[in-house]
Amino acid sequence: MPYAPYNGVGPVPGGSGAGFCPHGESQFVAWHRPYVALYEQILGAQVQRIAASYNSSQNSSAYREAGEIFRLPYWDWAANPQLPPSCTQENITINGPRGPLTLRSPLYNYRFSGSRKGWPTETTRASDGKSNSNPDVVNANLAAVADQLKYQVYRTFTYAETYDQMSSTANLAGVSLEASHNIVHNAVGGTFASLDLTAFDALFMLHHANLDRLAALWAALHPGAACQSEWYASPGLYSTARGENITASSPTKPFYQADKRSFHTGITAASLKPFGYTYPELNDIGRIIPRINELYGDTGLLSGCGKGGGEKRDWFVQITVNRSDLDLPCNIDVVSGDMFAGRMALLNMPKEGLAHATIPLQKVVATLGSNTTGIEATLREWIRVEVREVNGSTIDISNITNLNVYLVAIDVTPRRNESEFPKYRSRSMYTKTVLDRGRSDNG
């Protein structure tokens, strides 16, 4: 918001009238790359402008040098699922061009100028339904999904074989980076859980820089699959008509290439080279897998991802839901007794279409110890789902007709060394749903 033309790109007949961003679509990752790059370019120009205002007595050359090498930082919420400390300080003291200066931190929140009907006065982060901004609440929410975030990111790297699987919750595999991205939005909560307002929060770009980084690492390991491979019909966006065929060659409106005439596409956004930046792990392609194993591979939850040993079995829940059946945004939590296993997070847009996600059951399986006899029956009995608002309030699911929850097992050959990923083998989906509508709406 506001829904308005940008870069000379306006609404089209048959469009949704809402935003440009293709959430819940295969184009999701590709679209955000020029978006993040444009933000970095504009912010970098402001950094250089401010750096130039320091005089020689203030070590101006150091500020100018810092301005020249400035790059947008990323927040690796899968490896460190806590708010960056720089984003939790309401006021900060800095060395300004005219001396020490105390000001409200732009990384803490954003205050809207003027008043607009239906808009808040400032961005917020909290998911307890009681406070507008509370870093402790947000960090507690992130800690609750920490193991799942690490697991899901690792599964994206080790399981996704196509760009479409890696990118979007629209893909049936349910292993997308978008699914993890959604969990972070809802865990932070407040206006961060609203796609209308979240980009006003500086944390948004730190979040999306990491999404871009993870996608870049995946693409480096899949050089022949670095862009969308399957076409789909657009559900309709601000500048894209409903039913338009979307392929890797489709424009990522409203972002132009350097010639200022041609839109970026999934193909032009597949490489970082046109954008002039990189990530540390890409400096040594041969070390990407060891680094991914180091950061995300030793969760203690992945039953199939230990070193050495024979084939193991990884258990998870697969969820497919039609967004139009739900009050969005919301979370679909998977629980076992009093134990929270993980969640599927759905944002407030898009309002319709199928979404897919997989939820790890390693914490639940770990409670069984070495006795895994009859594990399928045990998990069927224990596992249930709860649909909740972002603030934790329970939603009655008795009228949600297109919510399908399945128990799935997959055989895994563990990696033998740090330079390998585990290998997934045969997959068993137990077609009887584990959803128990008679119990699932209990706290």
DRENDO-1510 file (C-alpha; in Angstrom, 1 decimal, always signed):
<recs>
REC; n; res; u; v; w
REC; 1; MET; +0.0; +0.0; +0.0 .
REC; 2; PRO; -0.9; +2.4; -1.3 .
REC; 3; TYR; -1.9; +0.6; -4.5 .
REC; 4; ALA; -0.6; +3.0; -7.0 .
REC; 5; PRO; +1.4; +3.0; -10.3 .
REC; 6; TYR; +5.2; +2.8; -9.9 .
REC; 7; ASN; +7.9; +3.3; -12.5 .
REC; 8; GLY; +5.2; +4.2; -15.0 .
REC; 9; VAL; +3.6; +0.8; -14.5 .
REC; 10; GLY; -0.1; +0.9; -13.6 .
REC; 11; PRO; -3.1; -1.3; -13.2 .
REC; 12; VAL; -4.4; -3.4; -16.1 .
REC; 13; PRO; -7.8; -4.7; -17.1 .
REC; 14; GLY; -8.4; -8.0; -15.4 .
REC; 15; GLY; -5.9; -7.3; -12.7 .
REC; 16; SER; -6.6; -7.6; -9.0 .
REC; 17; GLY; -6.2; -4.0; -8.1 .
REC; 18; ALA; -4.0; -5.1; -5.2 .
REC; 19; GLY; -0.2; -5.2; -5.1 .
REC; 20; PHE; +2.5; -6.2; -7.6 .
REC; 21; CYS; +4.0; -9.0; -5.6 .
REC; 22; PRO; +3.3; -12.6; -6.7 .
REC; 23; HIS; +3.0; -14.4; -3.3 .
REC; 24; GLY; +1.9; -18.0; -3.6 .
REC; 25; GLU; +3.3; -18.2; -7.2 .
REC; 26; SER; +6.4; -19.7; -8.7 .
REC; 27; GLN; +7.6; -16.1; -9.7 .
REC; 28; PHE; +7.8; -15.3; -6.0 .
REC; 29; VAL; +11.6; -15.5; -5.5 .
REC; 30; ALA; +12.5; -14.0; -8.9 .
REC; 31; TRP; +10.2; -11.0; -8.4 .
REC; 32; HIS; +11.8; -10.1; -5.0 .
REC; 33; ARG; +15.4; -10.0; -6.4 .
REC; 34; PRO; +15.1; -6.8; -8.4 .
REC; 35; TYR; +13.0; -5.4; -5.6 .
REC; 36; VAL; +15.7; -5.9; -3.0 .
REC; 37; ALA; +18.4; -4.8; -5.4 .
REC; 38; LEU; +16.5; -1.5; -6.1 .
REC; 39; TYR; +16.1; -0.9; -2.4 .
REC; 40; GLU; +19.8; -1.4; -1.9 .
REC; 41; GLN; +20.6; +1.0; -4.7 .
REC; 42; ILE; +18.4; +3.7; -3.3 .
REC; 43; LEU; +19.5; +3.2; +0.3 .
REC; 44; GLY; +23.2; +3.1; -0.8 .
REC; 45; ALA; +22.8; +6.4; -2.5 .
REC; 46; GLN; +21.5; +7.9; +0.7 .
REC; 47; VAL; +24.3; +6.4; +2.7 .
REC; 48; GLN; +26.9; +7.9; +0.3 .
REC; 49; ARG; +25.1; +11.3; +0.5 .
REC; 50; ILE; +25.2; +11.3; +4.3 .
REC; 51; ALA; +28.8; +10.1; +4.3 .
REC; 52; ALA; +29.8; +13.0; +2.1 .
REC; 53; SER; +28.5; +15.5; +4.7 .
REC; 54; TYR; +31.3; +14.6; +7.3 .
REC; 55; ASN; +34.3; +16.9; +7.3 .
REC; 56; SER; +38.0; +16.1; +7.6 .
REC; 57; SER; +38.1; +16.5; +11.4 .
REC; 58; GLN; +35.6; +13.6; +11.6 .
REC; 59; ASN; +37.6; +11.1; +9.7 .
REC; 60; SER; +35.5; +11.8; +6.6 .
REC; 61; SER; +37.5; +9.5; +4.4 .
REC; 62; ALA; +36.4; +6.5; +6.5 .
REC; 63; TYR; +32.8; +7.5; +6.2 .
REC; 64; ARG; +33.1; +7.9; +2.4 .
REC; 65; GLU; +34.8; +4.6; +2.1 .
REC; 66; ALA; +32.1; +2.9; +4.2 .
REC; 67; GLY; +29.5; +4.5; +1.9 .
REC; 68; GLU; +31.2; +3.2; -1.2 .
REC; 69; ILE; +31.3; -0.4; +0.0 .
REC; 70; PHE; +27.8; -0.4; +1.7 .
REC; 71; ARG; +25.7; -3.4; +0.9 .
REC; 72; LEU; +22.3; -4.4; +2.3 .
REC; 73; PRO; +22.8; -6.8; +5.3 .
REC; 74; TYR; +20.8; -10.0; +5.6 .
REC; 75; TRP; +19.1; -11.5; +8.7 .
REC; 76; ASP; +19.7; -15.3; +8.7 .
REC; 77; TRP; +16.6; -16.2; +10.7 .
REC; 78; ALA; +17.2; -20.0; +10.0 .
REC; 79; ALA; +20.6; -20.0; +11.7 .
REC; 80; ASN; +19.8; -17.2; +14.2 .
REC; 81; PRO; +16.1; -16.9; +14.8 .
REC; 82; GLN; +16.1; -13.9; +17.0 .
REC; 83; LEU; +15.6; -10.2; +16.1 .
REC; 84; PRO; +18.8; -8.5; +15.1 .
REC; 85; PRO; +19.9; -6.5; +18.2 .
REC; 86; SER; +20.1; -3.4; +16.0 .
REC; 87; CYS; +16.4; -3.7; +15.3 .
REC; 88; THR; +15.3; -3.8; +18.9 .
REC; 89; GLN; +16.7; -0.5; +20.2 .
REC; 90; GLU; +14.1; +2.3; +20.1 .
REC; 91; ASN; +16.6; +5.1; +20.4 .
REC; 92; ILE; +20.3; +5.2; +19.3 .
REC; 93; THR; +23.2; +7.6; +19.7 .
REC; 94; ILE; +25.4; +8.1; +16.6 .
REC; 95; ASN; +28.2; +10.3; +15.5 .
REC; 96; GLY; +26.4; +12.7; +13.2 .
REC; 97; PRO; +28.0; +15.2; +10.8 .
REC; 98; ARG; +27.6; +17.9; +13.5 .
REC; 99; GLY; +28.6; +15.7; +16.5 .
REC; 100; PRO; +26.9; +13.1; +18.7 .
REC; 101; LEU; +23.2; +12.7; +17.9 .
REC; 102; THR; +20.4; +10.7; +19.7 .
REC; 103; LEU; +17.5; +9.8; +17.5 .
REC; 104; ARG; +14.7; +7.3; +17.1 .
REC; 105; SER; +16.2; +4.3; +15.3 .
REC; 106; PRO; +14.9; +3.8; +11.8 .
REC; 107; LEU; +15.5; +0.0; +12.3 .
REC; 108; TYR; +13.1; -0.1; +15.2 .
REC; 109; ASN; +9.9; +0.9; +13.4 .
REC; 110; TYR; +8.5; +3.4; +10.9 .
REC; 111; ARG; +6.2; +6.2; +11.7 .
REC; 112; PHE; +3.7; +7.2; +9.0 .
REC; 113; SER; +3.5; +10.9; +8.2 .
REC; 114; GLY; +0.1; +12.5; +8.2 .
REC; 115; SER; -3.0; +10.4; +8.7 .
REC; 116; ARG; -4.7; +7.9; +6.3 .
REC; 117; LYS; -8.0; +6.2; +7.0 .
REC; 118; GLY; -7.4; +2.6; +8.1 .
REC; 119; TRP; -3.6; +3.0; +8.4 .
REC; 120; PRO; -1.8; +2.7; +11.7 .
REC; 121; THR; +0.4; +5.5; +13.0 .
REC; 122; GLU; +3.5; +3.3; +13.0 .
REC; 123; THR; +4.7; -0.2; +12.1 .
REC; 124; THR; +4.6; -2.8; +14.9 .
REC; 125; ARG; +6.0; -6.2; +15.8 .
REC; 126; ALA; +4.2; -8.4; +18.2 .
REC; 127; SER; +2.0; -11.5; +18.1 .
REC; 128; ASP; +0.5; -11.6; +21.5 .
REC; 129; GLY; -2.6; -9.5; +20.8 .
REC; 130; LYS; -1.7; -7.3; +23.8 .
REC; 131; SER; +1.1; -5.0; +22.8 .
REC; 132; ASN; +2.0; -3.1; +19.6 .
REC; 133; SER; +5.8; -3.8; +19.7 .
REC; 134; ASN; +7.5; -6.2; +22.1 .
REC; 135; PRO; +10.9; -7.6; +21.1 .
REC; 136; ASP; +10.7; -10.2; +23.9 .
REC; 137; VAL; +7.4; -11.5; +22.6 .
REC; 138; VAL; +8.7; -11.6; +19.0 .
REC; 139; ASN; +11.9; -13.5; +20.1 .
REC; 140; ALA; +9.8; -16.0; +22.0 .
REC; 141; ASN; +7.7; -16.6; +18.9 .
REC; 142; LEU; +10.8; -17.0; +16.8 .
REC; 143; ALA; +12.3; -19.4; +19.4 .
REC; 144; ALA; +9.2; -21.6; +19.2 .
REC; 145; VAL; +9.7; -22.1; +15.4 .
REC; 146; ALA; +13.5; -22.1; +15.4 .
REC; 147; ASP; +14.0; -25.8; +14.9 .
REC; 148; GLN; +11.4; -25.9; +12.2 .
REC; 149; LEU; +12.9; -23.0; +10.3 .
REC; 150; LYS; +16.3; -24.7; +10.3 .
REC; 151; TYR; +14.8; -28.0; +9.3 .
REC; 152; GLN; +12.7; -26.5; +6.5 .
REC; 153; VAL; +15.5; -24.5; +5.0 .
REC; 154; TYR; +17.7; -27.6; +5.1 .
REC; 155; ARG; +15.0; -29.7; +3.4 .
REC; 156; THR; +14.7; -27.1; +0.7 .
REC; 157; PHE; +18.4; -27.5; -0.1 .
REC; 158; THR; +18.4; -31.2; +0.1 .
REC; 159; TYR; +15.0; -32.1; -1.4 .
REC; 160; ALA; +13.9; -29.5; -3.9 .
REC; 161; GLU; +15.1; -30.4; -7.4 .
REC; 162; THR; +13.3; -27.7; -9.4 .
REC; 163; TYR; +13.1; -23.9; -9.1 .
REC; 164; ASP; +9.3; -24.2; -8.7 .
REC; 165; GLN; +9.7; -26.5; -5.7 .
REC; 166; MET; +12.3; -24.2; -4.1 .
REC; 167; SER; +10.4; -21.0; -4.7 .
REC; 168; SER; +6.7; -21.3; -3.9 .
REC; 169; THR; +4.0; -22.7; -1.7 .
REC; 170; ALA; +2.0; -23.3; -4.9 .
REC; 171; ASN; +4.2; -26.3; -5.5 .
REC; 172; LEU; +2.8; -29.6; -4.2 .
REC; 173; ALA; +6.2; -30.7; -2.8 .
REC; 174; GLY; +5.7; -28.3; +0.1 .
REC; 175; VAL; +9.4; -27.6; +0.6 .
REC; 176; SER; +9.6; -24.0; -0.6 .
REC; 177; LEU; +11.6; -21.1; +0.8 .
REC; 178; GLU; +8.3; -19.2; +0.7 .
REC; 179; ALA; +6.9; -21.4; +3.4 .
REC; 180; SER; +9.7; -20.6; +5.8 .
REC; 181; HIS; +9.5; -16.9; +4.8 .
REC; 182; ASN; +5.8; -16.9; +5.8 .
REC; 183; ILE; +6.5; -18.4; +9.2 .
REC; 184; VAL; +8.9; -15.5; +9.9 .
REC; 185; HIS; +6.3; -12.9; +8.9 .
REC; 186; ASN; +3.6; -14.3; +11.2 .
REC; 187; ALA; +6.1; -15.0; +14.1 .
REC; 188; VAL; +7.2; -11.3; +14.1 .
REC; 189; GLY; +3.5; -10.4; +13.9 .
REC; 190; GLY; +2.0; -6.9; +14.1 .
REC; 191; THR; +2.1; -5.0; +10.8 .
REC; 192; PHE; +5.0; -7.4; +9.8 .
REC; 193; ALA; +2.3; -10.0; +9.2 .
REC; 194; SER; +0.4; -7.7; +6.9 .
REC; 195; LEU; +1.6; -7.7; +3.3 .
REC; 196; ASP; +0.0; -4.3; +2.9 .
REC; 197; LEU; +2.3; -2.7; +5.5 .
REC; 198; THR; +5.3; -5.0; +6.1 .
REC; 199; ALA; +7.7; -3.4; +3.6 .
REC; 200; PHE; +7.6; -0.1; +5.6 .
REC; 201; ASP; +9.5; -2.0; +8.4 .
REC; 202; ALA; +13.3; -2.0; +7.8 .
REC; 203; LEU; +13.4; -5.6; +9.1 .
REC; 204; PHE; +11.5; -6.5; +5.9 .
REC; 205; MET; +14.5; -6.0; +3.7 .
REC; 206; LEU; +16.8; -7.8; +6.0 .
REC; 207; HIS; +14.4; -10.7; +5.9 .
REC; 208; HIS; +14.1; -10.7; +2.1 .
REC; 209; ALA; +17.8; -10.2; +1.6 .
REC; 210; ASN; +18.2; -13.6; +3.4 .
REC; 211; LEU; +15.5; -15.1; +1.3 .
REC; 212; ASP; +17.4; -13.9; -1.8 .
REC; 213; ARG; +20.6; -15.3; -0.4 .
REC; 214; LEU; +19.1; -18.8; +0.3 .
REC; 215; ALA; +17.7; -18.9; -3.2 .
REC; 216; ALA; +21.1; -17.9; -4.7 .
REC; 217; LEU; +22.8; -20.7; -2.8 .
REC; 218; TRP; +20.2; -23.2; -4.0 .
REC; 219; ALA; +20.6; -21.9; -7.6 .
REC; 220; ALA; +24.4; -22.2; -7.4 .
REC; 221; LEU; +23.9; -25.9; -6.6 .
REC; 222; HIS; +21.3; -26.3; -9.5 .
REC; 223; PRO; +22.8; -24.3; -12.4 .
REC; 224; GLY; +20.5; -26.0; -14.9 .
REC; 225; ALA; +17.4; -25.2; -12.9 .
REC; 226; ALA; +17.9; -21.6; -11.8 .
REC; 227; CYS; +14.6; -20.2; -13.1 .
REC; 228; GLN; +10.9; -21.2; -13.3 .
REC; 229; SER; +10.3; -24.4; -15.4 .
REC; 230; GLU; +6.5; -24.7; -15.3 .
REC; 231; TRP; +3.9; -22.2; -16.6 .
REC; 232; TYR; +0.8; -21.3; -14.6 .
REC; 233; ALA; -2.2; -18.9; -15.0 .
REC; 234; SER; -1.9; -15.8; -12.9 .
REC; 235; PRO; -4.5; -15.3; -10.3 .
REC; 236; GLY; -4.3; -11.6; -11.1 .
REC; 237; LEU; -2.1; -8.8; -9.7 .
REC; 238; TYR; -2.0; -5.0; -9.9 .
REC; 239; SER; -0.4; -5.0; -13.3 .
REC; 240; THR; -1.0; -8.6; -14.4 .
REC; 241; ALA; -4.4; -9.8; -15.7 .
REC; 242; ARG; -6.1; -12.8; -14.2 .
REC; 243; GLY; -5.5; -15.9; -16.4 .
REC; 244; GLU; -2.3; -14.5; -18.1 .
REC; 245; ASN; +0.2; -17.3; -18.6 .
REC; 246; ILE; +3.3; -16.8; -16.4 .
REC; 247; THR; +6.6; -18.3; -17.5 .
REC; 248; ALA; +10.3; -17.7; -16.8 .
REC; 249; SER; +10.1; -15.1; -19.6 .
REC; 250; SER; +7.2; -13.1; -18.0 .
REC; 251; PRO; +8.0; -9.6; -16.7 .
REC; 252; THR; +8.6; -9.0; -13.0 .
REC; 253; LYS; +6.7; -5.8; -13.0 .
REC; 254; PRO; +7.4; -3.0; -12.2 .
REC; 255; PHE; +11.1; -3.5; -12.3 .
REC; 256; TYR; +13.1; -2.6; -15.4 .
REC; 257; GLN; +16.5; -3.8; -16.5 .
REC; 258; ALA; +19.5; -1.4; -16.8 .
REC; 259; ASP; +18.3; -0.4; -20.3 .
REC; 260; LYS; +15.2; +1.2; -18.6 .
REC; 261; ARG; +13.1; -0.3; -21.4 .
REC; 262; SER; +12.8; -4.0; -20.8 .
REC; 263; PHE; +11.3; -5.5; -17.6 .
REC; 264; HIS; +13.3; -8.0; -15.6 .
REC; 265; THR; +12.0; -11.6; -16.0 .
REC; 266; GLY; +12.6; -14.8; -14.2 .
REC; 267; ILE; +15.5; -15.5; -16.6 .
REC; 268; THR; +17.3; -12.1; -16.2 .
REC; 269; ALA; +16.8; -12.4; -12.4 .
REC; 270; ALA; +18.2; -15.9; -12.2 .
REC; 271; SER; +21.8; -14.6; -11.9 .
REC; 272; LEU; +23.2; -12.1; -9.4 .
REC; 273; LYS; +25.6; -10.8; -12.0 .
REC; 274; PRO; +23.3; -8.2; -13.6 .
REC; 275; PHE; +22.7; -6.7; -10.1 .
REC; 276; GLY; +26.3; -6.4; -9.1 .
REC; 277; TYR; +26.3; -8.1; -5.8 .
REC; 278; THR; +27.0; -11.5; -4.3 .
REC; 279; TYR; +27.0; -13.4; -1.0 .
REC; 280; PRO; +29.9; -14.7; +1.1 .
REC; 281; GLU; +29.2; -18.4; +0.5 .
REC; 282; LEU; +29.3; -17.9; -3.3 .
REC; 283; ASN; +33.0; -17.0; -3.2 .
REC; 284; ASP; +33.9; -20.7; -3.1 .
REC; 285; ILE; +31.3; -22.9; -4.9 .
REC; 286; GLY; +33.0; -26.0; -3.5 .
REC; 287; ARG; +32.3; -25.0; +0.0 .
REC; 288; ILE; +28.6; -24.2; -0.4 .
REC; 289; ILE; +27.4; -27.7; +0.7 .
REC; 290; PRO; +29.7; -27.9; +3.7 .
REC; 291; ARG; +28.6; -24.4; +4.8 .
REC; 292; ILE; +24.9; -25.4; +4.4 .
REC; 293; ASN; +25.5; -28.5; +6.4 .
REC; 294; GLU; +27.2; -26.4; +9.1 .
REC; 295; LEU; +24.5; -23.8; +9.3 .
REC; 296; TYR; +21.3; -25.8; +8.9 .
REC; 297; GLY; +22.1; -29.5; +8.7 .
REC; 298; ASP; +22.7; -30.5; +12.4 .
REC; 299; THR; +19.4; -29.6; +13.9 .
REC; 300; GLY; +19.2; -32.8; +16.1 .
REC; 301; LEU; +15.7; -33.2; +14.6 .
REC; 302; LEU; +16.4; -34.7; +11.2 .
REC; 303; SER; +16.3; -38.4; +11.9 .
REC; 304; GLY; +17.6; -39.1; +8.4 .
REC; 305; CYS; +20.5; -36.6; +8.4 .
REC; 306; GLY; +23.0; -38.0; +10.8 .
REC; 307; LYS; +26.5; -38.9; +9.5 .
REC; 308; GLY; +27.0; -42.5; +8.4 .
REC; 309; GLY; +24.8; -45.4; +9.4 .
REC; 310; GLY; +22.1; -47.1; +7.4 .
REC; 311; GLU; +18.9; -45.8; +5.8 .
REC; 312; LYS; +16.6; -43.9; +8.2 .
REC; 313; ARG; +13.0; -42.7; +8.0 .
REC; 314; ASP; +11.9; -39.1; +8.2 .
REC; 315; TRP; +8.3; -38.4; +9.3 .
REC; 316; PHE; +6.4; -35.2; +8.6 .
REC; 317; VAL; +2.9; -33.9; +8.1 .
REC; 318; GLN; +1.9; -32.6; +4.6 .
REC; 319; ILE; -0.7; -29.9; +4.5 .
REC; 320; THR; -2.7; -28.7; +1.5 .
REC; 321; VAL; -5.3; -25.9; +2.0 .
REC; 322; ASN; -7.4; -23.5; -0.1 .
REC; 323; ARG; -6.7; -20.0; +1.2 .
REC; 324; SER; -10.3; -18.9; +0.4 .
REC; 325; ASP; -11.6; -21.2; +3.2 .
REC; 326; LEU; -9.6; -19.3; +5.8 .
REC; 327; ASP; -9.6; -16.0; +7.6 .
REC; 328; LEU; -6.1; -14.6; +6.7 .
REC; 329; PRO; -3.5; -14.2; +8.0 .
REC; 330; CYS; -3.4; -17.4; +10.1 .
REC; 331; ASN; -1.3; -20.3; +11.3 .
REC; 332; ILE; -2.1; -24.0; +10.9 .
REC; 333; ASP; -0.3; -25.6; +13.9 .
REC; 334; VAL; +0.6; -29.2; +14.2 .
REC; 335; VAL; +0.5; -30.5; +17.8 .
REC; 336; SER; +0.9; -33.7; +19.7 .
REC; 337; GLY; -0.6; -33.5; +23.1 .
REC; 338; ASP; +0.9; -30.4; +24.6 .
REC; 339; MET; +3.8; -30.4; +22.2 .
REC; 340; PHE; +4.0; -27.9; +19.4 .
REC; 341; ALA; +5.6; -29.7; +16.4 .
REC; 342; GLY; +5.5; -26.9; +13.8 .
REC; 343; ARG; +3.2; -24.8; +11.6 .
REC; 344; MET; +2.1; -23.7; +8.2 .
REC; 345; ALA; +1.9; -20.0; +8.0 .
REC; 346; LEU; -0.5; -18.2; +5.6 .
REC; 347; LEU; -0.2; -14.5; +5.0 .
REC; 348; ASN; -3.1; -12.1; +4.2 .
REC; 349; MET; -2.5; -12.3; +0.5 .
REC; 350; PRO; -3.3; -14.0; -1.9 .
REC; 351; LYS; -6.9; -14.6; -0.8 .
REC; 352; GLU; -7.4; -17.7; -2.9 .
REC; 353; GLY; -5.5; -20.7; -4.4 .
REC; 354; LEU; -4.0; -23.8; -3.0 .
REC; 355; ALA; -1.0; -23.7; -0.6 .
REC; 356; HIS; +1.3; -26.6; +0.3 .
REC; 357; ALA; +3.7; -27.1; +3.2 .
REC; 358; THR; +5.4; -29.9; +5.1 .
REC; 359; ILE; +5.8; -29.9; +8.9 .
REC; 360; PRO; +8.6; -31.9; +10.6 .
REC; 361; LEU; +7.7; -34.4; +13.3 .
REC; 362; GLN; +11.2; -35.1; +14.6 .
REC; 363; LYS; +10.4; -33.6; +18.1 .
REC; 364; VAL; +7.4; -35.9; +18.4 .
REC; 365; VAL; +9.3; -39.0; +17.1 .
REC; 366; ALA; +12.1; -38.3; +19.5 .
REC; 367; THR; +9.7; -38.7; +22.4 .
REC; 368; LEU; +9.3; -42.4; +21.4 .
REC; 369; GLY; +12.9; -43.1; +22.1 .
REC; 370; SER; +14.2; -46.3; +20.5 .
REC; 371; ASN; +10.8; -47.9; +20.4 .
REC; 372; THR; +9.5; -47.1; +16.9 .
REC; 373; THR; +7.3; -50.2; +16.6 .
REC; 374; GLY; +3.9; -49.1; +15.4 .
REC; 375; ILE; +5.1; -45.5; +14.9 .
REC; 376; GLU; +2.5; -44.8; +12.1 .
REC; 377; ALA; -0.4; -45.8; +14.4 .
REC; 378; THR; +1.1; -43.8; +17.3 .
REC; 379; LEU; +1.5; -40.7; +15.2 .
REC; 380; ARG; -2.0; -41.0; +13.8 .
REC; 381; GLU; -3.3; -41.1; +17.3 .
REC; 382; TRP; -1.2; -38.3; +18.7 .
REC; 383; ILE; -1.1; -35.7; +15.9 .
REC; 384; ARG; -3.8; -33.1; +15.4 .
REC; 385; VAL; -4.0; -29.6; +13.9 .
REC; 386; GLU; -5.2; -26.3; +15.2 .
REC; 387; VAL; -5.9; -23.2; +13.1 .
REC; 388; ARG; -5.0; -20.0; +14.9 .
REC; 389; GLU; -4.9; -16.3; +14.3 .
REC; 390; VAL; -1.5; -14.7; +14.3 .
REC; 391; ASN; -2.1; -13.6; +17.9 .
REC; 392; GLY; -2.8; -17.2; +19.0 .
REC; 393; SER; -6.6; -17.1; +19.2 .
REC; 394; THR; -8.2; -20.4; +18.0 .
REC; 395; ILE; -10.2; -20.5; +14.8 .
REC; 396; ASP; -13.1; -23.0; +14.5 .
REC; 397; ILE; -12.1; -25.3; +11.7 .
REC; 398; SER; -15.4; -27.3; +11.5 .
REC; 399; ASN; -16.4; -25.4; +8.3 .
REC; 400; ILE; -13.0; -25.5; +6.6 .
REC; 401; THR; -13.7; -28.0; +3.9 .
REC; 402; ASN; -10.5; -27.8; +1.8 .
REC; 403; LEU; -8.0; -28.5; +4.5 .
REC; 404; ASN; -6.1; -31.8; +3.9 .
REC; 405; VAL; -3.5; -33.1; +6.3 .
REC; 406; TYR; -1.6; -36.3; +5.7 .
REC; 407; LEU; +1.0; -38.2; +7.6 .
REC; 408; VAL; +4.1; -38.8; +5.4 .
REC; 409; ALA; +7.3; -40.9; +5.7 .
REC; 410; ILE; +10.3; -40.8; +3.5 .
REC; 411; ASP; +13.4; -43.0; +3.6 .
REC; 412; VAL; +16.7; -41.2; +3.8 .
REC; 413; THR; +20.3; -42.2; +3.2 .
REC; 414; PRO; +22.4; -40.1; +5.6 .
REC; 415; ARG; +25.3; -38.0; +4.3 .
REC; 416; ARG; +28.7; -39.6; +4.7 .
REC; 417; ASN; +30.7; -36.4; +5.0 .
REC; 418; GLU; +30.4; -32.7; +5.2 .
REC; 419; SER; +30.5; -32.3; +1.4 .
REC; 420; GLU; +27.3; -34.4; +0.8 .
REC; 421; PHE; +23.6; -34.0; +1.4 .
REC; 422; PRO; +21.4; -36.8; +2.6 .
REC; 423; LYS; +19.6; -38.6; -0.2 .
REC; 424; TYR; +15.9; -39.1; -0.1 .
REC; 425; ARG; +14.5; -42.4; -1.3 .
REC; 426; SER; +11.0; -43.9; -1.3 .
REC; 427; ARG; +8.2; -41.9; +0.0 .
REC; 428; SER; +5.1; -43.2; +1.7 .
REC; 429; MET; +2.0; -41.0; +2.1 .
REC; 430; TYR; -0.7; -42.3; +4.4 .
REC; 431; THR; -3.8; -41.2; +2.6 .
REC; 432; LYS; -6.1; -41.2; +5.6 .
REC; 433; THR; -6.0; -37.7; +7.0 .
REC; 434; VAL; -4.7; -37.2; +10.5 .
REC; 435; LEU; -7.1; -34.2; +10.9 .
REC; 436; ASP; -9.6; -34.9; +13.7 .
REC; 437; ARG; -12.2; -32.2; +13.5 .
REC; 438; GLY; -13.7; -33.3; +16.7 .
REC; 439; ARG; -10.6; -32.5; +18.7 .
REC; 440; SER; -8.6; -30.0; +16.7 .
REC; 441; ASP; -10.2; -26.9; +17.9 .
REC; 442; ASN; -9.3; -27.5; +21.5 .
REC; 443; GLY; -6.6; -25.4; +23.0 .
</recs>
